Amino acid sequence: MKNFFLTVLFFGCLCSCKTADYSGKKSLGMNYQSVQIDTLFQDKISIRAIVIDGNKVWYAADNSKFGFFDLEKNKKTESTTGDDKSKAEFRSIAQTAKNIFILNVSNPALLYKIPKDGSEKKLVYQENHEKVFYDCLQFWNDAEGIAIGDPITNCFNIITTRDGGNSWNKIPYDRLPKLAEGEAAFAASNTNIVIKGNKTWIVSGGKKARVFYSSDKGNSWEVFETPIIQGKTMTGIFTADFYDSKKGFIAGGNYELLNQNFGNKASTIDGGKTWELRAENQGYGYASCVQYVPNSNGKALVTVGASGLYYSSDSGNTWKQLATDSSLYTIRFIDNHTAIAAGKNKIIRINFKN
């Protein structure tokens, strides 16, 4: 969503391995009571899109930057797309076995294929339109992928690939469900699309906050209502995750009222058909990213956003704050006690402690 841009003002410098501890209250479930945070690097950069590739954390960022941090060598390798685009802001990233793909948000939309073996990157898709604004990018498998953008007409702007990312084509508008006026998506953390097998969920925000579901890799769609706060430009679902094909969680809220902690979190146990609000008037306010903890049977979740890092061990019914850092935009787990998070001017590693 175009007016979701944040301006990066903080000046940082390259460094590594600063450590901090944040204590929480007595834990439920997995007994996480605190976190240890190691700063992998700091710089003047805004990062909303990361993927874990073995020992590497790939990222896409503002000012045409992309790269990876090698967790074994404790080293950052960074490049730019080489365009005259200090304004090119990459907020979407995805991977196949051999390639990384990054996509920027606004006009012109630029989608690059970056081979993991270090060979030359390639621009595989470009779209020029005053309304173009891409929010998220994911792959079903090594051959098939999908990216969504805000509406140019009256539905999501969706492109797919069926040849490993070498070419991308729009899903015809007449095959997509219609959006309400003022309904779009937020490029907050590359979590507007969730994929489990062939199943796909897309979430919206703005004047409506809904879930769009496809059981067949984007060929057909169903639309489900949610109780998440909606009706204004900056309200709705900013992030989603599914533990499996049934259990899912959505979060977000009101970006203009960052501490408002009602109508901003909901869960499903039927694949997104119905949703129930959780932890009303409790826990965090606006959330930028939600993720399930691996191997937790869908009970443990974390969020990052304006309220800091929050953790739940009971499927989102109760939450506790484990860190106060409000500058994190996105988070991904390496295993059930280690995650990588990124945001304003940094990437960090988080170790969850019992």
Backbone hydrogen bonds, N-H to C=O, Kabsch-Sander energy under -0.5 kcal/mol:
donor,donor_aa,acceptor,acceptor_aa,energy
4,F,1,M,-1.9
5,F,2,K,-1.2
8,V,6,L,-0.5
9,L,7,T,-0.7
12,G,10,F,-0.6
17,C,39,T,-3.6
20,A,37,I,-1.3
22,Y,35,V,-1.5
24,G,33,Q,-3.1
31,N,28,L,-2.2
32,Y,28,L,-0.5
33,Q,31,N,-0.6
33,Q,353,K,-3.2
34,S,353,K,-1.5
35,V,22,Y,-1.4
36,Q,351,N,-2.6
37,I,20,A,-2.4
38,D,36,Q,-0.5
38,D,349,R,-2.7
39,T,18,K,-2.1
39,T,37,I,-0.5
40,L,38,D,-0.7
40,L,347,I,-1.8
41,F,347,I,-1.5
43,D,345,N,-1.9
45,I,43,D,-1.4
47,I,343,G,-2.0
48,R,46,S,-0.5
48,R,60,A,-0.7
49,A,60,A,-0.9
51,V,58,W,-1.8
53,D,51,V,-0.5
53,D,56,K,-3.2
56,K,53,D,-2.0
57,V,69,F,-2.2
58,W,51,V,-2.2
58,W,56,K,-0.6
59,Y,67,G,-2.7
60,A,49,A,-2.0
61,A,65,K,-2.6
62,D,46,S,-1.2
64,S,88,A,-2.7
65,K,62,D,-1.8
66,F,79,S,-2.2
67,G,59,Y,-1.9
68,F,77,T,-2.4
69,F,57,V,-1.9
70,D,68,F,-0.5
70,D,75,K,-3.1
71,L,55,N,-3.3
71,L,69,F,-0.7
74,N,70,D,-1.5
75,K,70,D,-1.3
77,T,68,F,-3.0
79,S,66,F,-3.0
81,T,64,S,-1.6
85,K,83,D,-2.0
88,A,85,K,-1.9
89,E,87,K,-0.6
90,F,61,A,-2.7
90,F,88,A,-0.6
91,R,89,E,-0.7
91,R,103,L,-1.1
92,S,103,L,-1.4
94,A,101,F,-2.0
96,T,99,N,-2.7
100,I,114,I,-2.5
101,F,94,A,-3.1
102,I,112,Y,-1.7
103,L,92,S,-1.9
104,N,110,L,-1.6
105,V,89,E,-2.1
107,N,132,V,-0.6
109,A,127,E,-2.8
111,L,125,Y,-2.6
112,Y,102,I,-2.5
112,Y,110,L,-0.5
113,K,122,K,-3.0
114,I,100,I,-3.6
114,I,112,Y,-0.5
116,K,98,K,-2.8
118,G,115,P,-1.3
122,K,113,K,-2.4
124,V,111,L,-2.5
124,V,122,K,-0.7
125,Y,111,L,-1.3
127,E,109,A,-1.9
129,H,127,E,-0.6
132,V,129,H,-1.4
134,Y,105,V,-2.6
135,D,148,I,-2.9
136,C,148,I,-1.4
138,Q,146,I,-2.7
140,W,144,E,-2.5
141,N,144,E,-1.6
145,G,161,T,-1.5
146,I,138,Q,-3.1
147,A,159,I,-2.5
148,I,136,C,-1.9
149,G,157,N,-1.8
150,D,133,F,-2.9
152,I,155,C,-0.6
153,T,155,C,-0.5
157,N,149,G,-2.0
158,I,156,F,-0.9
159,I,147,A,-2.1
160,T,169,N,-2.6
161,T,145,G,-2.0
164,G,143,A,-2.9
165,G,143,A,-0.6
166,N,163,D,-0.7
169,N,160,T,-2.5
171,I,158,I,-2.5
175,R,172,P,-2.1
176,L,173,Y,-1.6
179,L,154,N,-3.3
183,E,180,A,-2.1
184,A,205,G,-2.5
188,A,186,F,-1.8
194,V,201,W,-2.4
196,K,199,K,-2.2
199,K,196,K,-2.1
200,T,214,S,-2.7
201,W,194,V,-2.6
202,I,212,F,-2.5
203,V,192,N,-1.7
204,S,210,R,-2.1
205,G,184,A,-2.2
206,G,235,T,-4.2
207,K,182,G,-2.2
211,V,224,F,-2.6
212,F,202,I,-3.3
213,Y,211,V,-0.5
213,Y,222,E,-3.1
214,S,200,T,-2.6
217,K,198,N,-1.8
219,N,216,D,-0.9
222,E,213,Y,-2.7
224,F,211,V,-3.1
226,T,209,A,-0.8
229,I,263,G,-3.3
231,G,206,G,-2.0
232,K,206,G,-0.7
235,T,232,K,-1.5
236,G,253,G,-1.4
237,I,204,S,-1.6
238,F,236,G,-0.6
238,F,251,A,-2.0
239,T,251,A,-1.9
240,A,191,T,-1.2
241,D,249,F,-2.2
243,Y,247,K,-2.2
244,D,247,K,-1.1
248,G,268,T,-1.9
249,F,241,D,-2.9
250,I,266,A,-2.6
251,A,239,T,-2.3
252,G,264,N,-1.5
253,G,236,G,-2.4
255,Y,234,M,-2.8
255,Y,253,G,-0.5
257,L,254,N,-1.5
260,Q,257,L,-1.9
261,N,259,N,-0.6
266,A,250,I,-2.2
267,S,276,E,-2.1
268,T,248,G,-2.1
271,G,246,K,-2.1
273,K,270,D,-0.7
276,E,267,S,-2.3
278,R,265,K,-2.4
281,N,261,N,-1.2
282,Q,261,N,-0.8
282,Q,279,A,-1.9
286,Y,258,L,-3.0
287,A,252,G,-1.3
288,S,304,V,-2.4
289,C,304,V,-1.7
291,Q,302,V,-2.3
293,V,300,A,-2.7
296,S,293,V,-0.9
299,K,296,S,-1.6
301,L,312,S,-2.3
302,V,291,Q,-2.4
303,T,310,Y,-2.0
304,V,289,C,-1.9
306,A,286,Y,-0.9
307,S,286,Y,-0.7
308,G,305,G,-1.7
309,L,323,A,-2.0
310,Y,303,T,-2.4
310,Y,308,G,-0.5
311,Y,320,K,-2.5
312,S,301,L,-2.5
315,S,299,K,-3.1
317,N,314,D,-1.2
320,K,311,Y,-2.0
322,L,309,L,-2.8
323,A,309,L,-1.4
329,Y,342,A,-2.7
330,T,342,A,-2.0
332,R,340,I,-2.7
334,I,338,T,-3.0
335,D,338,T,-1.6
338,T,335,D,-0.9
339,A,350,I,-2.5
340,I,332,R,-3.2
341,A,348,I,-2.3
342,A,330,T,-2.3
343,G,346,K,-1.9
344,K,327,S,-2.6
345,N,45,I,-3.7
345,N,343,G,-0.9
346,K,343,G,-0.6
347,I,41,F,-1.7
348,I,341,A,-3.2
349,R,38,D,-3.0
350,I,339,A,-3.4
351,N,36,Q,-2.8
351,N,349,R,-0.5
352,F,337,H,-2.5
352,F,350,I,-0.6
353,K,34,S,-3.2
